[in-house]
Every structure is written in structure tokens, then in C-alpha cells.
Amino acid sequence: MNSLWRQCAWMLLGSSLILAVSLGVRHAFGLFLPPMSAEFGWGREVFAFAIALQNLIWGLIQPFTGAFADRFGVRRTVVIGGVLYAVGLLLMALAETPLGLSLSAGVLIGLGLSGTSFSVLLGAVGQAAPAEKRSMAMGVAAAAGSFGQFVMLPGSLGLIGWLGWSGALLALAMLIALIVPLAALLRAPTQPPAVAEQHQTLGEALREATGHSGFWLLALGFFVCGFQVVFIGVHLPAYLVDQHLPAQVGTTVLALVGLFNVFGTYTAGWLGSCYAKPRLLVALYLIRGVVIALFFFAPLSEWSAYAFGMAMGFLWLSTVPLTNGTVATLFGVRNLSMLGGIVFLFHQLGSFLGGWLGGWLYDRTGSYDLVWQICIGLSVMAALLNWPVREQPVARLRAPLESA
């Protein structure tokens, strides 16, 4: 193990723990839709809109949060994000109106997530890890976030049963507050990025990326990922109840998604160090479309739902290390948190649409069928978008290598 990889270990450990807590809590929000909607007499669109707003705010602010982290450090960014996240959960527990829910679960938690999730932490891991191990390191950190989902879903359900939905949110706020001391683990390596990357300004980085077709294709493909995972994460438990399955089945399916995503994201990171990442993204989106189609069109049972959770879990966030790893290969790591944040904005635009559209269409049609069909078509679109992307560094990064 070389010196740089040893220095990266602290960053990888801290990022993994913070992602596990942050994303674990975030993935449990769908469990609060039925009890909150029932207590206040809301339609499903009210809660769905708040979560959709959360994803939109998260995405809109992410490029700025990423730029802040690139310039002022990941540790400071995570502390600010952790405080906003905890306060958002506290106010969500006290919310009694749609506006209160939107401001807490939507705006504050969205701001908090921008500082405690993938773009910032994987950007830091990408900057810290040696180039040949970057994809795998990102896969390990992303897998930790998935493990948090596996643990927090049944844990949150137990808290709701024990403390009620409001008490459960207060307990989760205290858990999120642990992110602040965990930020002390985020020790960046002392070795700076490659010399070729040190003198690029923020404006130069933006012009270079936005003038590259591969950057936009990756971003548009990531839109599809956001649409699918948020629609499924928020609405799947309610969908299964509508299909006359016990409520526990939905929780178990989402927990299986989290468990198998641990293996999926690690595997994606490992494969990304061996094969072209854009080609892996094409295959991933196509397989995801097949899995969704089989789930939707085949007869539904508890076991078919569990099989869907396992298969979808393996594919769930495998796009993250592959997409961020491709951005790092194309443009380098100096401004990776910011550039990853812009790509992630498109993911969150898809997340907003998937979360909100699911509730909107359900309240008007009484069914999620059309949204499932949209998910299938979007998988094909994402595969086509990623196909032309070539994993070749821009000329600025190739020049030093060619001269050497």
C-alpha cells in the first residue's frame, strides 16, 4: 500500500461513515408518507411534493456547495450541511401544515444533504485516492451509503412504531447531529493534485466542462437515475400496500435495495477500474429497464417484490461511482466536487420529477402504472445517451502525459 493510499484511508473512512448516516436517514423518508398523510388528512401529493422539493433544492445548490468544498475544504462543508440537516429533521417533526413540511423536509434537509452526500464526499475521495484506485475508492464510499439505507429502513420503522412518526424524526435528528464530530475524520492527503490541474480557475473549469459533449450526456443520463430511484424510494411502499401486500413488505424491499446496493456499488467501482465506465453505464441502465419491466408486468407477490428489491438494489446507486469516475477521468479532480455537483443537479431534477409526478399522477388517476412505464422508457433513453461518451481525458490533461 503506497503512501498516498494510506493517507486516503482517513478520508475514505470518514466519508463512508457520513454517507451511511446521511443517506440512510434520507432513504427512510418514504416510511413517513402514510402516517403523516393520514394524521393531517393530506393527499399523497403533499408529502411527495415536499420530498421532490428536497431533491430539487439539493440539486440546485449542489454545484455551489461543491465549489465551496473545492475551495474551502470538505470538513467545513460537511459540518454546515450536518447542522442544516439536523435542524430540518427537528422542524419536520414539528410540522403540521404543508408549508411547514415543505420548508423543513424540502428546503432545510435539501440544503443539508448538499453538504453531506455524494458530490462533496465522493469528490473529496476522488481527490484523495490514487488515480488507479479512484473508481474503487468511490465504490467503497458509495457502498457505505447503501449499507446505511439497509440499516436505517428497519430502524426507522421500529422508531415509528415505538415513538410515533414525530418522535422518530426527533431521534433521527439526533443521529444526524453525529455528522458534525464525524467530520473530524475527513483528513485530506498532504500530497496536492497533479501539477497540470493546479492552475485552472473556476471559470476555466466550467467552460471546459460545459463545452464537452460527454459532460452533458452523462448529466442527462444521470437525470434518469434520479427519476427512478426517488420514485421507487418514495412511492414503492405505498404501491405495494395498494396491491394488497402487508406494509412490512415495502420496508423489507427497500431494506433489500440498501443491502444489495452495498454489493452493487462496490462491484461497479471495481469494474470501473477495469473496463470503460460509460459502457458499464449503458449496460446498467438497460438491465435496470428489464428489471423494472419484469416487476411491473409479471404477477406481483411478496417474493417477486423481494426479488425486485434485490435486483434493483444491485443496480441502485451503481451509477454514482461510474458517473463521478468518468467526470474525474475526463476533467481531472481539481474541481471534481463542483463538476460532480453540476452533473448531480440533473440527477436531482429527475428526482424532483420522479418524486412529485408519482404523487400527482396517483392523486389524479388512482394508479402508479403510467409512472412505471415512464421508468422503463427512460432506462432505454439513458443507455442511448451514455453510448457516445468516450473515457478520454481532455487535451489539458493529455498534454503533460504526451510530453513525458
C-alpha positions as CSV (number, residue, x, y, z in Angstrom):
1,M,0.0,0.0,0.0
2,N,1.6,3.2,-1.1
3,S,1.9,6.4,1.0
4,L,-0.9,8.3,-0.9
5,W,-3.3,5.3,-0.4
6,R,-2.6,5.3,3.3
7,Q,-3.2,9.0,3.5
8,C,-6.5,8.4,1.7
9,A,-7.7,5.9,4.3
10,W,-8.9,8.6,6.8
11,M,-10.8,10.4,4.1
12,L,-12.4,7.2,2.9
13,L,-13.4,6.1,6.4
14,G,-14.9,9.5,7.3
15,S,-16.7,9.8,4.0
16,S,-18.1,6.2,4.3
17,L,-19.5,6.8,7.8
18,I,-21.0,10.2,7.0
19,L,-22.6,8.8,3.8
20,A,-24.0,5.8,5.7
21,V,-25.7,8.1,8.2
22,S,-26.8,10.9,5.8
23,L,-28.2,8.6,3.1
24,G,-29.5,6.0,5.5
25,V,-31.8,8.6,7.0
26,R,-32.7,10.1,3.7
27,H,-33.8,6.8,2.2
28,A,-36.2,6.3,5.1
29,F,-38.4,9.3,4.3
30,G,-40.9,7.2,2.3
31,L,-41.9,5.5,5.6
32,F,-43.3,8.8,6.9
33,L,-45.6,9.3,3.9
34,P,-48.5,7.1,5.2
35,P,-48.6,8.2,8.9
36,M,-48.1,11.9,8.2
37,S,-50.7,12.0,5.4
38,A,-53.2,10.1,7.5
39,E,-52.8,12.2,10.6
40,F,-53.2,15.6,8.7
41,G,-55.6,14.4,6.0
42,W,-53.2,15.2,3.2
43,G,-53.3,13.6,-0.2
44,R,-50.1,11.8,-1.2
45,E,-49.1,14.8,-3.4
46,V,-48.4,17.0,-0.3
47,F,-45.7,14.7,1.1
48,A,-44.4,13.8,-2.4
49,F,-44.1,17.5,-3.2
50,A,-42.0,18.1,-0.1
51,I,-39.6,15.3,-0.9
52,A,-39.5,16.4,-4.5
53,L,-38.7,19.9,-3.4
54,Q,-35.9,18.5,-1.1
55,N,-34.3,16.8,-4.2
56,L,-34.7,20.0,-6.3
57,I,-33.1,22.2,-3.6
58,W,-30.4,19.6,-3.1
59,G,-29.6,19.6,-6.8
60,L,-29.8,23.4,-7.4
61,I,-27.5,24.2,-4.5
62,Q,-25.1,21.2,-5.1
63,P,-22.8,22.9,-7.7
64,F,-22.3,25.9,-5.3
65,T,-21.7,23.5,-2.4
66,G,-19.2,21.6,-4.4
67,A,-17.4,24.7,-5.4
68,F,-17.3,25.8,-1.7
69,A,-15.8,22.4,-0.8
70,D,-13.2,22.5,-3.5
71,R,-12.1,26.0,-2.3
72,F,-12.6,25.9,1.4
73,G,-12.4,22.2,2.4
74,V,-14.7,19.3,2.7
75,R,-14.7,19.3,6.5
76,R,-16.2,22.8,6.8
77,T,-18.8,21.9,4.2
78,V,-19.9,18.8,5.9
79,V,-20.3,20.5,9.3
80,I,-22.5,23.2,7.9
81,G,-24.5,20.5,6.0
82,G,-24.9,18.3,9.1
83,V,-26.3,21.2,11.2
84,L,-28.8,22.2,8.5
85,Y,-29.9,18.5,8.1
86,A,-30.5,18.1,11.8
87,V,-32.4,21.3,12.1
88,G,-34.5,20.3,9.1
89,L,-35.5,17.0,10.8
90,L,-36.3,18.7,14.0
91,L,-38.7,21.1,12.3
92,M,-40.1,18.3,10.2
93,A,-41.1,16.6,13.4
94,L,-43.0,19.7,14.4
95,A,-44.6,20.4,11.0
96,E,-48.4,20.5,10.9
97,T,-49.0,22.2,7.6
98,P,-47.9,21.5,4.0
99,L,-45.9,24.7,4.1
100,G,-44.1,23.7,7.3
101,L,-43.4,20.3,5.7
102,S,-42.0,21.8,2.6
103,L,-39.8,24.3,4.4
104,S,-38.3,21.6,6.7
105,A,-38.3,18.4,4.8
106,G,-37.9,20.2,1.5
107,V,-35.7,23.3,1.9
108,L,-33.6,22.7,5.0
109,I,-33.0,19.0,4.5
110,G,-32.3,19.6,0.9
111,L,-29.6,22.2,1.8
112,G,-28.2,19.8,4.4
113,L,-28.0,16.9,2.0
114,S,-26.0,19.0,-0.5
115,G,-23.1,19.2,2.1
116,T,-23.3,15.6,3.4
117,S,-23.8,13.4,0.3
118,F,-22.2,12.1,-2.8
119,S,-21.0,15.1,-4.8
120,V,-19.0,16.6,-1.9
121,L,-17.7,13.4,-0.3
122,L,-17.0,11.4,-3.4
123,G,-15.3,14.5,-4.8
124,A,-13.1,14.5,-1.8
125,V,-12.4,10.8,-2.1
126,G,-11.6,11.2,-5.8
127,Q,-9.1,14.0,-5.0
128,A,-7.5,11.9,-2.2
129,A,-7.3,8.5,-3.9
130,P,-4.6,7.5,-6.4
131,A,-5.9,7.6,-10.0
132,E,-5.7,3.8,-10.5
133,K,-7.7,3.2,-7.3
134,R,-10.1,6.2,-7.7
135,S,-13.1,4.3,-9.1
136,M,-12.9,1.5,-6.5
137,A,-12.5,4.1,-3.6
138,M,-15.6,5.8,-4.8
139,G,-17.4,2.5,-5.0
140,V,-16.5,1.7,-1.4
141,A,-17.8,5.1,-0.1
142,A,-21.0,4.7,-2.1
143,A,-21.4,1.2,-0.8
144,A,-21.3,2.6,2.7
145,G,-24.2,4.9,1.9
146,S,-26.1,1.9,0.8
147,F,-25.4,0.0,4.0
148,G,-26.8,2.9,5.9
149,Q,-30.0,2.5,3.9
150,F,-30.2,-1.2,4.8
151,V,-29.7,-0.4,8.5
152,M,-31.9,2.7,8.7
153,L,-35.0,1.5,7.0
154,P,-35.9,-1.2,9.5
155,G,-34.5,1.0,12.3
156,S,-36.7,3.9,11.3
157,L,-39.8,1.7,11.0
158,G,-39.1,0.5,14.6
159,L,-38.7,4.1,15.8
160,I,-42.1,5.0,14.2
161,G,-43.8,2.1,15.9
162,W,-42.1,2.9,19.2
163,L,-42.1,6.7,19.3
164,G,-44.6,7.7,16.6
165,W,-43.6,9.5,13.4
166,S,-42.8,12.8,15.2
167,G,-40.7,11.1,17.9
168,A,-38.9,9.0,15.3
169,L,-37.9,12.2,13.4
170,L,-36.5,13.7,16.6
171,A,-34.4,10.6,17.1
172,L,-33.2,10.8,13.6
173,A,-32.3,14.4,14.1
174,M,-30.0,13.4,17.0
175,L,-28.4,10.7,14.8
176,I,-27.7,13.2,12.0
177,A,-26.1,15.6,14.5
178,L,-23.3,13.0,14.8
179,I,-22.1,14.0,11.4
180,V,-20.6,17.1,12.9
181,P,-18.0,15.3,15.1
182,L,-17.5,12.7,12.3
183,A,-16.3,15.4,10.0
184,A,-13.1,15.4,12.1
185,L,-12.2,12.2,10.3
186,L,-12.0,13.9,6.9
187,R,-8.3,14.3,6.7
188,A,-7.1,15.2,3.2
189,P,-3.8,13.8,2.0
190,T,-0.9,16.2,2.1
191,Q,0.1,15.5,-1.5
192,P,-1.5,18.1,-3.8
193,P,-3.3,17.2,-7.1
194,A,-1.2,16.8,-10.2
195,V,0.6,20.0,-11.3
196,A,-1.3,20.1,-14.5
197,E,-4.5,20.7,-12.6
198,Q,-3.3,23.3,-10.1
199,H,-3.7,26.4,-12.2
200,Q,-7.2,26.0,-13.6
201,T,-9.6,28.7,-12.4
202,L,-13.3,28.1,-11.6
203,G,-14.4,29.8,-14.8
204,E,-11.9,27.8,-16.9
205,A,-13.2,24.6,-15.4
206,L,-16.8,25.5,-16.2
207,R,-16.0,26.5,-19.7
208,E,-14.0,23.3,-20.4
209,A,-16.7,21.0,-19.0
210,T,-19.7,22.7,-20.5
211,G,-18.1,22.7,-23.9
212,H,-17.6,18.9,-23.8
213,S,-20.5,16.8,-25.2
214,G,-19.7,13.9,-22.9
215,F,-20.3,16.1,-19.8
216,W,-23.9,16.8,-20.9
217,L,-24.6,13.2,-22.0
218,L,-23.5,12.0,-18.5
219,A,-25.7,14.6,-16.9
220,L,-28.8,13.8,-18.9
221,G,-28.3,10.1,-18.2
222,F,-28.0,10.8,-14.5
223,F,-31.4,12.6,-14.7
224,V,-32.9,9.2,-15.4
225,C,-31.2,7.6,-12.4
226,G,-32.7,10.3,-10.1
227,F,-36.2,9.9,-11.5
228,Q,-36.2,6.2,-11.0
229,V,-34.6,5.9,-7.6
230,V,-36.7,8.7,-5.9
231,F,-40.0,7.5,-7.4
232,I,-39.3,3.9,-6.2
233,G,-37.9,5.1,-2.8
234,V,-40.8,7.3,-2.0
235,H,-43.7,5.5,-3.6
236,L,-42.9,1.8,-3.6
237,P,-44.1,1.1,0.0
238,A,-47.5,2.7,-0.8
239,Y,-47.7,1.0,-4.2
240,L,-47.2,-2.4,-2.6
241,V,-49.9,-1.7,0.0
242,D,-52.2,-0.7,-2.8
243,Q,-51.6,-4.1,-4.3
244,H,-52.8,-5.7,-1.0
245,L,-49.4,-6.6,0.3
246,P,-48.6,-6.1,4.0
247,A,-46.9,-2.7,4.9
248,Q,-43.8,-4.7,6.2
249,V,-43.2,-5.9,2.6
250,G,-42.4,-2.4,1.3
251,T,-40.0,-1.8,4.2
252,T,-38.3,-5.1,3.6
253,V,-38.0,-4.4,-0.2
254,L,-36.3,-1.0,0.4
255,A,-34.0,-2.6,3.0
256,L,-33.1,-5.2,0.4
257,V,-32.4,-2.4,-2.0
258,G,-30.0,-1.0,0.5
259,L,-28.3,-4.3,1.3
260,F,-27.7,-5.4,-2.3
261,N,-26.7,-1.9,-3.3
262,V,-23.7,-2.4,-1.0
263,F,-22.5,-5.1,-3.3
264,G,-23.7,-3.3,-6.5
265,T,-21.8,-0.1,-5.8
266,Y,-18.6,-1.9,-4.8
267,T,-18.8,-4.1,-7.8
268,A,-19.4,-1.1,-10.1
269,G,-16.4,0.7,-8.6
270,W,-14.2,-2.4,-9.1
271,L,-15.5,-2.9,-12.7
272,G,-14.9,0.8,-13.4
273,S,-11.2,0.3,-12.7
274,C,-11.0,-2.5,-15.3
275,Y,-13.5,-1.5,-18.1
276,A,-14.8,1.6,-19.8
277,K,-17.2,3.3,-17.4
278,P,-19.6,4.7,-20.0
279,R,-20.1,1.2,-21.4
280,L,-20.8,-0.1,-18.0
281,L,-23.4,2.7,-17.6
282,V,-25.1,1.6,-20.8
283,A,-25.4,-2.0,-19.6
284,L,-26.6,-0.9,-16.2
285,Y,-29.4,1.3,-17.5
286,L,-30.6,-1.4,-19.9
287,I,-30.6,-4.1,-17.2
288,R,-32.4,-1.7,-14.9
289,G,-35.1,-1.2,-17.5
290,V,-35.5,-5.0,-17.8
291,V,-35.8,-5.4,-14.0
292,I,-38.5,-2.7,-13.8
293,A,-40.4,-4.2,-16.7
294,L,-40.4,-7.7,-15.2
295,F,-41.6,-6.3,-11.8
296,F,-44.4,-4.2,-13.3
297,F,-45.8,-6.7,-15.9
298,A,-45.3,-10.0,-14.0
299,P,-47.8,-11.2,-11.4
300,L,-47.0,-9.5,-8.1
301,S,-46.3,-11.4,-4.8
302,E,-44.2,-10.9,-1.7
303,W,-41.4,-13.0,-3.3
304,S,-41.5,-11.1,-6.6
305,A,-41.3,-7.9,-4.6
306,Y,-38.3,-9.2,-2.7
307,A,-36.6,-10.3,-5.9
308,F,-37.2,-6.8,-7.3
309,G,-35.6,-5.3,-4.3
310,M,-32.5,-7.5,-4.6
311,A,-32.1,-6.9,-8.3
312,M,-32.9,-3.2,-8.2
313,G,-30.6,-2.8,-5.2
314,F,-27.6,-4.2,-7.1
315,L,-28.2,-1.5,-9.8
316,W,-29.5,1.3,-7.5
317,L,-26.5,3.6,-7.0
318,S,-24.0,1.8,-9.1
319,T,-24.3,4.7,-11.5
320,V,-22.7,7.0,-8.9
321,P,-19.1,5.8,-8.9
322,L,-19.2,5.2,-12.6
323,T,-20.6,8.7,-13.4
324,N,-18.4,10.5,-11.0
325,G,-15.4,8.4,-12.0
326,T,-15.9,9.3,-15.7
327,V,-16.1,13.0,-14.8
328,A,-12.8,12.7,-12.9
329,T,-11.2,10.9,-15.9
330,L,-12.4,13.5,-18.4
331,F,-11.6,16.7,-16.4
332,G,-9.3,15.7,-13.5
333,V,-10.0,16.0,-9.8
334,R,-9.1,19.7,-9.0
335,N,-12.8,20.8,-9.4
336,L,-14.4,17.4,-9.1
337,S,-16.9,18.4,-6.3
338,M,-18.2,21.3,-8.4
339,L,-18.4,19.4,-11.7
340,G,-19.8,16.4,-10.0
341,G,-22.3,18.8,-8.4
342,I,-23.5,20.1,-11.8
343,V,-24.0,16.5,-13.1
344,F,-25.8,15.7,-9.8
345,L,-28.1,18.7,-10.4
346,F,-29.5,16.8,-13.4
347,H,-29.9,13.7,-11.1
348,Q,-31.9,15.8,-8.7
349,L,-34.1,17.4,-11.4
350,G,-35.0,13.8,-12.3
351,S,-35.5,13.1,-8.6
352,F,-37.9,16.1,-8.3
353,L,-39.9,14.9,-11.2
354,G,-40.0,11.3,-10.2
355,G,-41.0,12.0,-6.6
356,W,-43.6,14.7,-7.4
357,L,-45.0,13.1,-10.6
358,G,-45.6,9.8,-8.8
359,G,-47.9,11.5,-6.2
360,W,-49.5,13.9,-8.8
361,L,-50.5,11.1,-11.2
362,Y,-51.6,8.8,-8.3
363,D,-54.0,11.5,-6.9
364,R,-55.5,12.0,-10.4
365,T,-55.6,8.5,-11.8
366,G,-55.6,6.3,-8.6
367,S,-52.6,4.4,-10.1
368,Y,-48.9,4.4,-10.5
369,D,-49.0,2.4,-13.7
370,L,-48.0,5.3,-16.1
371,V,-45.0,6.2,-13.9
372,W,-43.7,2.6,-14.0
373,Q,-44.0,2.7,-17.8
374,I,-42.1,6.0,-18.0
375,C,-39.3,4.5,-15.8
376,I,-38.9,1.7,-18.4
377,G,-38.7,4.1,-21.3
378,L,-36.2,6.3,-19.5
379,S,-33.9,3.4,-19.0
380,V,-33.6,2.9,-22.7
381,M,-33.0,6.7,-23.2
382,A,-30.2,6.7,-20.6
383,A,-28.4,3.8,-22.3
384,L,-28.6,5.7,-25.6
385,L,-27.2,8.9,-24.0
386,N,-24.2,7.2,-22.4
387,W,-23.3,5.2,-25.5
388,P,-21.4,8.0,-27.3
389,V,-19.4,9.0,-24.2
390,R,-15.7,8.3,-24.6
391,E,-13.5,8.0,-21.5
392,Q,-10.7,10.1,-22.8
393,P,-9.1,12.9,-20.7
394,V,-9.4,16.5,-22.2
395,A,-6.4,17.9,-24.0
396,R,-5.2,19.8,-20.9
397,L,-4.6,16.6,-19.1
398,R,-3.2,14.6,-22.0
399,A,-0.6,17.2,-22.8
400,P,1.7,16.6,-19.8
401,L,1.4,12.8,-20.3
402,E,2.3,13.1,-24.0
403,S,5.2,15.4,-23.4
404,A,6.5,13.0,-20.7
